Amino acid sequence: MSKQTVEFAGEAVGALVPDNGQLRFVAVKYSVWSLDGRVFATPDEARKAIAALHVLQRRAPVFRAGGLPSAGPETAAASELS
């Protein structure tokens, strides 16, 4: 086994480094930081985890319940809220 670069959507997001017969993921992009240090059996297993993480991130809310959006025409001025 040798060190491998891992790409997602055409961008390098990390590397797989051999570690006791398995592969340790080293994140280089914030979008996959939660996988940093995780050990995988195969490169394909790591790629599936990265893809699943990106799907979850796309489903995250744009803003939290009770908050106002920070930009766009629907944003009310502070004077309009009182």
Biopython code that builds the backbone (N, CA, C, O; Angstrom):
import numpy as np
from Bio.PDB.StructureBuilder import StructureBuilder

atoms = [
    (1, "MET", "N", (0.844, -1.189, 0.000)),
    (1, "MET", "CA", (0.000, 0.000, 0.000)),
    (1, "MET", "C", (0.879, 1.239, 0.000)),
    (1, "MET", "O", (1.921, 1.297, 0.654)),
    (2, "SER", "N", (0.425, 2.218, -0.753)),
    (2, "SER", "CA", (1.142, 3.480, -0.763)),
    (2, "SER", "C", (0.157, 4.619, -0.521)),
    (2, "SER", "O", (-1.056, 4.440, -0.632)),
    (3, "LYS", "N", (0.689, 5.779, -0.192)),
    (3, "LYS", "CA", (-0.137, 6.963, 0.060)),
    (3, "LYS", "C", (-0.913, 7.305, -1.203)),
    (3, "LYS", "O", (-0.372, 7.236, -2.307)),
    (4, "GLN", "N", (-2.204, 7.681, -1.039)),
    (4, "GLN", "CA", (-3.057, 8.025, -2.170)),
    (4, "GLN", "C", (-3.779, 9.335, -1.899)),
    (4, "GLN", "O", (-4.226, 9.589, -0.781)),
    (5, "THR", "N", (-3.888, 10.157, -2.923)),
    (5, "THR", "CA", (-4.690, 11.367, -2.832)),
    (5, "THR", "C", (-6.146, 10.990, -3.081)),
    (5, "THR", "O", (-6.440, 10.171, -3.951)),
    (6, "VAL", "N", (-7.052, 11.587, -2.318)),
    (6, "VAL", "CA", (-8.475, 11.330, -2.493)),
    (6, "VAL", "C", (-9.133, 12.598, -3.012)),
    (6, "VAL", "O", (-8.983, 13.673, -2.432)),
    (7, "GLU", "N", (-9.864, 12.459, -4.113)),
    (7, "GLU", "CA", (-10.554, 13.594, -4.708)),
    (7, "GLU", "C", (-12.063, 13.403, -4.615)),
    (7, "GLU", "O", (-12.567, 12.280, -4.633)),
    (8, "PHE", "N", (-12.769, 14.523, -4.515)),
    (8, "PHE", "CA", (-14.228, 14.514, -4.564)),
    (8, "PHE", "C", (-14.642, 15.677, -5.451)),
    (8, "PHE", "O", (-14.227, 16.815, -5.229)),
    (9, "ALA", "N", (-15.459, 15.391, -6.453)),
    (9, "ALA", "CA", (-15.926, 16.404, -7.404)),
    (9, "ALA", "C", (-14.748, 17.157, -8.039)),
    (9, "ALA", "O", (-14.815, 18.368, -8.249)),
    (10, "GLY", "N", (-13.671, 16.423, -8.341)),
    (10, "GLY", "CA", (-12.527, 17.012, -9.016)),
    (10, "GLY", "C", (-11.574, 17.798, -8.142)),
    (10, "GLY", "O", (-10.648, 18.430, -8.651)),
    (11, "GLU", "N", (-11.783, 17.772, -6.833)),
    (11, "GLU", "CA", (-10.932, 18.528, -5.916)),
    (11, "GLU", "C", (-10.305, 17.588, -4.884)),
    (11, "GLU", "O", (-10.994, 16.742, -4.313)),
    (12, "ALA", "N", (-9.018, 17.735, -4.651)),
    (12, "ALA", "CA", (-8.350, 16.933, -3.625)),
    (12, "ALA", "C", (-8.885, 17.332, -2.255)),
    (12, "ALA", "O", (-8.854, 18.507, -1.890)),
    (13, "VAL", "N", (-9.379, 16.346, -1.493)),
    (13, "VAL", "CA", (-9.939, 16.632, -0.173)),
    (13, "VAL", "C", (-9.148, 15.968, 0.947)),
    (13, "VAL", "O", (-9.347, 16.281, 2.121)),
    (14, "GLY", "N", (-8.248, 15.048, 0.587)),
    (14, "GLY", "CA", (-7.472, 14.378, 1.620)),
    (14, "GLY", "C", (-6.518, 13.357, 1.030)),
    (14, "GLY", "O", (-6.334, 13.267, -0.184)),
    (15, "ALA", "N", (-5.919, 12.594, 1.926)),
    (15, "ALA", "CA", (-4.994, 11.541, 1.520)),
    (15, "ALA", "C", (-5.256, 10.311, 2.374)),
    (15, "ALA", "O", (-5.688, 10.413, 3.523)),
    (16, "LEU", "N", (-4.987, 9.146, 1.795)),
    (16, "LEU", "CA", (-5.055, 7.885, 2.523)),
    (16, "LEU", "C", (-3.623, 7.420, 2.746)),
    (16, "LEU", "O", (-2.852, 7.255, 1.801)),
    (17, "VAL", "N", (-3.284, 7.212, 4.010)),
    (17, "VAL", "CA", (-1.928, 6.839, 4.390)),
    (17, "VAL", "C", (-1.962, 5.442, 5.007)),
    (17, "VAL", "O", (-2.758, 5.195, 5.913)),
    (18, "PRO", "N", (-1.110, 4.519, 4.535)),
    (18, "PRO", "CA", (-1.086, 3.166, 5.106)),
    (18, "PRO", "C", (-0.831, 3.207, 6.619)),
    (18, "PRO", "O", (0.014, 3.955, 7.110)),
    (19, "ASP", "N", (-1.602, 2.366, 7.343)),
    (19, "ASP", "CA", (-1.481, 2.320, 8.805)),
    (19, "ASP", "C", (-1.865, 0.921, 9.280)),
    (19, "ASP", "O", (-3.050, 0.600, 9.378)),
    (20, "ASN", "N", (-0.878, 0.098, 9.572)),
    (20, "ASN", "CA", (-1.099, -1.262, 10.071)),
    (20, "ASN", "C", (-2.045, -2.068, 9.184)),
    (20, "ASN", "O", (-2.980, -2.697, 9.681)),
    (21, "GLY", "N", (-1.807, -2.051, 7.892)),
    (21, "GLY", "CA", (-2.607, -2.833, 6.959)),
    (21, "GLY", "C", (-3.916, -2.185, 6.547)),
    (21, "GLY", "O", (-4.665, -2.745, 5.746)),
    (22, "GLN", "N", (-4.195, -1.013, 7.088)),
    (22, "GLN", "CA", (-5.402, -0.292, 6.697)),
    (22, "GLN", "C", (-5.001, 1.090, 6.175)),
    (22, "GLN", "O", (-3.817, 1.371, 5.994)),
    (23, "LEU", "N", (-5.985, 1.942, 5.937)),
    (23, "LEU", "CA", (-5.706, 3.270, 5.392)),
    (23, "LEU", "C", (-6.278, 4.349, 6.300)),
    (23, "LEU", "O", (-7.481, 4.378, 6.561)),
    (24, "ARG", "N", (-5.412, 5.235, 6.779)),
    (24, "ARG", "CA", (-5.846, 6.337, 7.631)),
    (24, "ARG", "C", (-6.076, 7.568, 6.755)),
    (24, "ARG", "O", (-5.223, 7.931, 5.945)),
    (25, "PHE", "N", (-7.249, 8.211, 6.927)),
    (25, "PHE", "CA", (-7.591, 9.386, 6.135)),
    (25, "PHE", "C", (-7.035, 10.635, 6.805)),
    (25, "PHE", "O", (-7.208, 10.841, 8.006)),
    (26, "VAL", "N", (-6.365, 11.465, 6.011)),
    (26, "VAL", "CA", (-5.838, 12.747, 6.470)),
    (26, "VAL", "C", (-6.553, 13.829, 5.659)),
    (26, "VAL", "O", (-6.320, 13.965, 4.458)),
    (27, "ALA", "N", (-7.418, 14.592, 6.314)),
    (27, "ALA", "CA", (-8.201, 15.623, 5.633)),
    (27, "ALA", "C", (-7.346, 16.837, 5.307)),
    (27, "ALA", "O", (-6.494, 17.241, 6.099)),
    (28, "VAL", "N", (-7.579, 17.414, 4.137)),
    (28, "VAL", "CA", (-6.914, 18.660, 3.768)),
    (28, "VAL", "C", (-7.929, 19.748, 3.425)),
    (28, "VAL", "O", (-7.543, 20.874, 3.112)),
    (29, "LYS", "N", (-9.207, 19.426, 3.480)),
    (29, "LYS", "CA", (-10.280, 20.392, 3.246)),
    (29, "LYS", "C", (-11.247, 20.359, 4.424)),
    (29, "LYS", "O", (-11.524, 19.299, 4.985)),
    (30, "TYR", "N", (-11.753, 21.529, 4.787)),
    (30, "TYR", "CA", (-12.659, 21.640, 5.923)),
    (30, "TYR", "C", (-13.920, 20.798, 5.746)),
    (30, "TYR", "O", (-14.460, 20.290, 6.729)),
    (31, "SER", "N", (-14.392, 20.643, 4.531)),
    (31, "SER", "CA", (-15.632, 19.911, 4.286)),
    (31, "SER", "C", (-15.566, 18.442, 4.711)),
    (31, "SER", "O", (-16.609, 17.815, 4.902)),
    (32, "VAL", "N", (-14.372, 17.885, 4.862)),
    (32, "VAL", "CA", (-14.225, 16.490, 5.277)),
    (32, "VAL", "C", (-13.457, 16.363, 6.597)),
    (32, "VAL", "O", (-12.986, 15.282, 6.951)),
    (33, "TRP", "N", (-13.340, 17.463, 7.306)),
    (33, "TRP", "CA", (-12.557, 17.487, 8.542)),
    (33, "TRP", "C", (-13.030, 16.439, 9.547)),
    (33, "TRP", "O", (-12.217, 15.883, 10.285)),
    (34, "SER", "N", (-14.324, 16.165, 9.584)),
    (34, "SER", "CA", (-14.856, 15.199, 10.554)),
    (34, "SER", "C", (-14.361, 13.775, 10.286)),
    (34, "SER", "O", (-14.471, 12.919, 11.164)),
    (35, "LEU", "N", (-13.828, 13.506, 9.116)),
    (35, "LEU", "CA", (-13.286, 12.182, 8.787)),
    (35, "LEU", "C", (-11.789, 12.075, 9.064)),
    (35, "LEU", "O", (-11.213, 10.994, 8.941)),
    (36, "ASP", "N", (-11.157, 13.182, 9.434)),
    (36, "ASP", "CA", (-9.713, 13.187, 9.666)),
    (36, "ASP", "C", (-9.334, 12.155, 10.723)),
    (36, "ASP", "O", (-9.895, 12.138, 11.819)),
    (37, "GLY", "N", (-8.379, 11.298, 10.385)),
    (37, "GLY", "CA", (-7.894, 10.284, 11.312)),
    (37, "GLY", "C", (-8.673, 8.980, 11.269)),
    (37, "GLY", "O", (-8.252, 7.995, 11.876)),
    (38, "ARG", "N", (-9.785, 8.950, 10.576)),
    (38, "ARG", "CA", (-10.590, 7.726, 10.505)),
    (38, "ARG", "C", (-9.857, 6.685, 9.665)),
    (38, "ARG", "O", (-9.188, 7.021, 8.688)),
    (39, "VAL", "N", (-9.991, 5.422, 10.054)),
    (39, "VAL", "CA", (-9.305, 4.331, 9.367)),
    (39, "VAL", "C", (-10.310, 3.585, 8.491)),
    (39, "VAL", "O", (-11.425, 3.281, 8.914)),
    (40, "PHE", "N", (-9.887, 3.300, 7.258)),
    (40, "PHE", "CA", (-10.715, 2.590, 6.288)),
    (40, "PHE", "C", (-9.984, 1.345, 5.807)),
    (40, "PHE", "O", (-8.754, 1.304, 5.795)),
    (41, "ALA", "N", (-10.747, 0.333, 5.412)),
    (41, "ALA", "CA", (-10.154, -0.902, 4.897)),
    (41, "ALA", "C", (-9.727, -0.751, 3.443)),
    (41, "ALA", "O", (-8.727, -1.332, 3.023)),
    (42, "THR", "N", (-10.485, 0.031, 2.672)),
    (42, "THR", "CA", (-10.201, 0.194, 1.250)),
    (42, "THR", "C", (-10.381, 1.657, 0.833)),
    (42, "THR", "O", (-11.075, 2.413, 1.513)),
    (43, "PRO", "N", (-9.766, 2.051, -0.267)),
    (43, "PRO", "CA", (-9.984, 3.408, -0.775)),
    (43, "PRO", "C", (-11.457, 3.655, -1.134)),
    (43, "PRO", "O", (-11.970, 4.756, -0.933)),
    (44, "ASP", "N", (-12.129, 2.639, -1.660)),
    (44, "ASP", "CA", (-13.533, 2.778, -2.021)),
    (44, "ASP", "C", (-14.393, 3.076, -0.792)),
    (44, "ASP", "O", (-15.329, 3.871, -0.864)),
    (45, "GLU", "N", (-14.078, 2.444, 0.321)),
    (45, "GLU", "CA", (-14.809, 2.705, 1.568)),
    (45, "GLU", "C", (-14.643, 4.167, 1.992)),
    (45, "GLU", "O", (-15.600, 4.791, 2.449)),
    (46, "ALA", "N", (-13.460, 4.704, 1.845)),
    (46, "ALA", "CA", (-13.205, 6.110, 2.191)),
    (46, "ALA", "C", (-13.971, 7.036, 1.257)),
    (46, "ALA", "O", (-14.566, 8.016, 1.707)),
    (47, "ARG", "N", (-13.963, 6.738, -0.030)),
    (47, "ARG", "CA", (-14.688, 7.582, -0.999)),
    (47, "ARG", "C", (-16.192, 7.581, -0.721)),
    (47, "ARG", "O", (-16.846, 8.616, -0.852)),
    (48, "LYS", "N", (-16.739, 6.438, -0.342)),
    (48, "LYS", "CA", (-18.166, 6.365, -0.005)),
    (48, "LYS", "C", (-18.481, 7.210, 1.227)),
    (48, "LYS", "O", (-19.518, 7.872, 1.271)),
    (49, "ALA", "N", (-17.607, 7.195, 2.217)),
    (49, "ALA", "CA", (-17.814, 8.003, 3.422)),
    (49, "ALA", "C", (-17.763, 9.487, 3.090)),
    (49, "ALA", "O", (-18.548, 10.269, 3.626)),
    (50, "ILE", "N", (-16.852, 9.877, 2.215)),
    (50, "ILE", "CA", (-16.733, 11.281, 1.801)),
    (50, "ILE", "C", (-17.979, 11.708, 1.041)),
    (50, "ILE", "O", (-18.516, 12.788, 1.290)),
    (51, "ALA", "N", (-18.443, 10.880, 0.122)),
    (51, "ALA", "CA", (-19.648, 11.194, -0.645)),
    (51, "ALA", "C", (-20.856, 11.312, 0.275)),
    (51, "ALA", "O", (-21.661, 12.228, 0.115)),
    (52, "ALA", "N", (-20.996, 10.405, 1.233)),
    (52, "ALA", "CA", (-22.120, 10.450, 2.175)),
    (52, "ALA", "C", (-22.067, 11.718, 3.020)),
    (52, "ALA", "O", (-23.101, 12.329, 3.288)),
    (53, "LEU", "N", (-20.887, 12.109, 3.432)),
    (53, "LEU", "CA", (-20.725, 13.330, 4.224)),
    (53, "LEU", "C", (-21.159, 14.556, 3.425)),
    (53, "LEU", "O", (-21.824, 15.441, 3.964)),
    (54, "HIS", "N", (-20.796, 14.615, 2.167)),
    (54, "HIS", "CA", (-21.186, 15.751, 1.328)),
    (54, "HIS", "C", (-22.697, 15.793, 1.105)),
    (54, "HIS", "O", (-23.279, 16.876, 1.037)),
    (55, "VAL", "N", (-23.333, 14.640, 0.992)),
    (55, "VAL", "CA", (-24.792, 14.597, 0.852)),
    (55, "VAL", "C", (-25.435, 15.163, 2.120)),
    (55, "VAL", "O", (-26.379, 15.949, 2.033)),
    (56, "LEU", "N", (-24.943, 14.778, 3.278)),
    (56, "LEU", "CA", (-25.486, 15.279, 4.543)),
    (56, "LEU", "C", (-25.295, 16.781, 4.668)),
    (56, "LEU", "O", (-26.179, 17.480, 5.163)),
    (57, "GLN", "N", (-24.157, 17.281, 4.226)),
    (57, "GLN", "CA", (-23.891, 18.715, 4.324)),
    (57, "GLN", "C", (-24.816, 19.521, 3.426)),
    (57, "GLN", "O", (-25.192, 20.638, 3.779)),
    (58, "ARG", "N", (-25.190, 18.978, 2.276)),
    (58, "ARG", "CA", (-26.114, 19.676, 1.374)),
    (58, "ARG", "C", (-27.510, 19.758, 1.967)),
    (58, "ARG", "O", (-28.269, 20.665, 1.625)),
    (59, "ARG", "N", (-27.864, 18.835, 2.846)),
    (59, "ARG", "CA", (-29.193, 18.829, 3.447)),
    (59, "ARG", "C", (-29.278, 19.695, 4.692)),
    (59, "ARG", "O", (-30.363, 19.856, 5.250)),
    (60, "ALA", "N", (-28.175, 20.251, 5.136)),
    (60, "ALA", "CA", (-28.159, 21.082, 6.341)),
    (60, "ALA", "C", (-28.972, 22.350, 6.112)),
    (60, "ALA", "O", (-28.989, 22.881, 5.002)),
    (61, "PRO", "N", (-29.644, 22.842, 7.148)),
    (61, "PRO", "CA", (-30.441, 24.070, 6.981)),
    (61, "PRO", "C", (-29.553, 25.269, 6.670)),
    (61, "PRO", "O", (-28.413, 25.348, 7.127)),
    (62, "VAL", "N", (-30.087, 26.193, 5.891)),
    (62, "VAL", "CA", (-29.351, 27.399, 5.539)),
    (62, "VAL", "C", (-29.209, 28.293, 6.764)),
    (62, "VAL", "O", (-28.171, 28.925, 6.958)),
    (63, "PHE", "N", (-30.251, 28.347, 7.591)),
    (63, "PHE", "CA", (-30.182, 29.084, 8.846)),
    (63, "PHE", "C", (-31.019, 28.348, 9.877)),
    (63, "PHE", "O", (-31.899, 27.564, 9.524)),
    (64, "ARG", "N", (-30.753, 28.595, 11.123)),
    (64, "ARG", "CA", (-31.427, 27.871, 12.203)),
    (64, "ARG", "C", (-32.836, 28.412, 12.427)),
    (64, "ARG", "O", (-33.125, 29.573, 12.137)),
    (65, "ALA", "N", (-33.700, 27.555, 12.945)),
    (65, "ALA", "CA", (-35.075, 27.947, 13.245)),
    (65, "ALA", "C", (-35.072, 29.133, 14.196)),
    (65, "ALA", "O", (-34.310, 29.164, 15.163)),
    (66, "GLY", "N", (-35.924, 30.101, 13.917)),
    (66, "GLY", "CA", (-36.000, 31.288, 14.761)),
    (66, "GLY", "C", (-35.081, 32.404, 14.312)),
    (66, "GLY", "O", (-35.226, 33.540, 14.764)),
    (67, "GLY", "N", (-34.138, 32.106, 13.430)),
    (67, "GLY", "CA", (-33.224, 33.133, 12.950)),
    (67, "GLY", "C", (-33.703, 33.713, 11.634)),
    (67, "GLY", "O", (-34.593, 33.163, 10.986)),
    (68, "LEU", "N", (-33.123, 34.792, 11.258)),
    (68, "LEU", "CA", (-33.442, 35.427, 9.989)),
    (68, "LEU", "C", (-32.342, 35.139, 8.990)),
    (68, "LEU", "O", (-31.178, 35.023, 9.374)),
    (69, "PRO", "N", (-32.682, 35.020, 7.722)),
    (69, "PRO", "CA", (-31.631, 34.868, 6.718)),
    (69, "PRO", "C", (-30.736, 36.097, 6.741)),
    (69, "PRO", "O", (-31.189, 37.197, 7.058)),
    (70, "SER", "N", (-29.474, 35.911, 6.405)),
    (70, "SER", "CA", (-28.536, 37.030, 6.489)),
    (70, "SER", "C", (-28.462, 37.846, 5.216)),
    (70, "SER", "O", (-27.831, 38.903, 5.217)),
    (71, "ALA", "N", (-29.075, 37.409, 4.135)),
    (71, "ALA", "CA", (-29.012, 38.162, 2.888)),
    (71, "ALA", "C", (-30.229, 37.827, 2.035)),
    (71, "ALA", "O", (-30.917, 36.835, 2.275)),
    (72, "GLY", "N", (-30.483, 38.659, 1.045)),
    (72, "GLY", "CA", (-31.576, 38.393, 0.119)),
    (72, "GLY", "C", (-32.714, 39.359, 0.323)),
    (72, "GLY", "O", (-32.758, 40.058, 1.336)),
    (73, "PRO", "N", (-33.643, 39.415, -0.622)),
    (73, "PRO", "CA", (-34.734, 40.379, -0.565)),
    (73, "PRO", "C", (-35.699, 40.132, 0.589)),
    (73, "PRO", "O", (-36.396, 41.050, 1.019)),
    (74, "GLU", "N", (-35.747, 38.894, 1.095)),
    (74, "GLU", "CA", (-36.664, 38.603, 2.182)),
    (74, "GLU", "C", (-36.136, 39.021, 3.550)),
    (74, "GLU", "O", (-36.844, 38.867, 4.546)),
    (75, "THR", "N", (-34.933, 39.538, 3.629)),
    (75, "THR", "CA", (-34.354, 39.973, 4.884)),
    (75, "THR", "C", (-34.967, 41.307, 5.296)),
    (75, "THR", "O", (-34.952, 42.279, 4.540)),
    (76, "ALA", "N", (-35.505, 41.329, 6.508)),
    (76, "ALA", "CA", (-36.135, 42.552, 7.008)),
    (76, "ALA", "C", (-35.094, 43.424, 7.690)),
    (76, "ALA", "O", (-34.182, 42.921, 8.347)),
    (77, "ALA", "N", (-35.233, 44.708, 7.532)),
    (77, "ALA", "CA", (-34.349, 45.640, 8.238)),
    (77, "ALA", "C", (-34.721, 45.626, 9.719)),
    (77, "ALA", "O", (-35.868, 45.343, 10.065)),
    (78, "ALA", "N", (-33.773, 45.925, 10.584)),
    (78, "ALA", "CA", (-34.012, 45.902, 12.029)),
    (78, "ALA", "C", (-35.175, 46.828, 12.411)),
    (78, "ALA", "O", (-35.940, 46.503, 13.319)),
    (79, "SER", "N", (-35.322, 47.966, 11.738)),
    (79, "SER", "CA", (-36.390, 48.912, 12.059)),
    (79, "SER", "C", (-37.770, 48.335, 11.712)),
    (79, "SER", "O", (-38.769, 48.746, 12.303)),
    (80, "GLU", "N", (-37.839, 47.403, 10.776)),
    (80, "GLU", "CA", (-39.117, 46.808, 10.394)),
    (80, "GLU", "C", (-39.577, 45.728, 11.369)),
    (80, "GLU", "O", (-40.744, 45.337, 11.351)),
    (81, "LEU", "N", (-38.673, 45.243, 12.219)),
    (81, "LEU", "CA", (-38.994, 44.149, 13.141)),
    (81, "LEU", "C", (-39.649, 44.625, 14.421)),
    (81, "LEU", "O", (-40.238, 43.806, 15.126)),
    (82, "SER", "N", (-39.580, 45.912, 14.763)),
    (82, "SER", "CA", (-40.132, 46.364, 16.032)),
    (82, "SER", "C", (-41.555, 46.781, 15.951)),
    (82, "SER", "O", (-42.138, 47.184, 16.957)),
]
sb = StructureBuilder()
sb.init_structure("model")
sb.init_model(0)
sb.init_chain("A")
sb.init_seg("    ")
for serial, (resi, resn, name, xyz) in enumerate(atoms, 1):
    if name == "N":
        sb.init_residue(resn, " ", resi, " ")
    sb.init_atom(name, np.array(xyz, "f"), 0.0, 1.0, " ", f" {name:<3s}", serial, name[0])
structure = sb.get_structure()
